[in-house]
Amino acid sequence: MKHDTAQPLPPLTVSRETEEQIEAFIPLLLKWNAKINLIAPLSEFVLRQRHIADSLQLLPLLPAGEGPLADLGTGGGFPGLVLAMAVTRPVHLVESDRRKAAFLQTVAGELNLTHVTVHAERIEAVRLPPIAVVTARALAPLDKMLDWAARLLAPDGIAIFPKGRNALDELAAAPGWTMAVERFKSSTDTDASILRLSGIHRAGA
């Protein structure tokens, strides 16, 4: 697996409609966050940089086509709900916390994101169609996330996982898996990178 050098991210463009949905999303998030603590308290500027821009940078890494996307542990909407504002493919948001799931469902309804389905279930229990791309952010060690992804992905599906400064260490700590690894430099955090993984199988399977 060649993953020692991170590549630059492809260029990002979003539509005016996506920008408008993001502008409508921000006050909804801040309103709900005051009640159920979706994310740590922060300014709107930091919210845009730390969470929204961090989520949108995954957009050019998504595979072509309309195969479904599943975001695991979506929480306050990152990255899955933000990505859903920029794509038309089916998007499945998996969030076991029922209050956070209610927030996601409310936002999807208010923004008319009819291609979004919210699953208020544990990742281990959720039943989804074969998934083209799995995303997850700050959720669990890579070895655990590969286990979840392998169960959900279609045969040609990929996983896209933002990781911090320990991305290479997490790859080294997942020797039980074979996969093709691409690593990209995060545009929002100089110490972070994004892993795009394909052909995920348990070693020897």
Protein Blocks (a to p, Z undefined) as FASTA:
>chain_A
ZZkbccddddddddfklmmmmmmmmmmmmmmmmmnombacddfklmmmmmmmmmmmmmmm
pcedjddcddehklnopaklmmmmmccbdcddddfblklmmmmmmmmmmnopakbccddd
dfklpccdddfbdcdehkbcfklmmmmmmmmpcfkbccdddddfklmmmmmmmmmbccdd
dddddfkbmkbccdddehiacehZZ
